[in-house]
Amino acid sequence: MTRVNLPVILWMTAAFLSFLASVGCWFFVDKQTGLYIGLWVPSVLALGCLLNPLQRSRAGGATASPGTQARQPNELR
């Protein structure tokens, strides 16, 4: 079983709090404000996906992008 590290938990928490703020603003403040805050959710998740591989490569982890396999130099397609 893989262990989820702290930065992933923080990014997911930030995205979830943004979602909750969006829903709260939609129902209790203003629909336009709720839509604006709702746009933060995919932005926060995208930033987390961008920064997480950078952190792994600095820590000595895999250098290949997620979902791709590292090719050998002499490997033919």
Secondary structure, 3 states (H helix, E strand, C coil): CCCCCHHHHHHHHHHHHHHHHHHHHHHHCCHHHHHHHHCHHHHHHHHHHHHHHHHHHHCCCCCCCCCCCCCCCCCCC
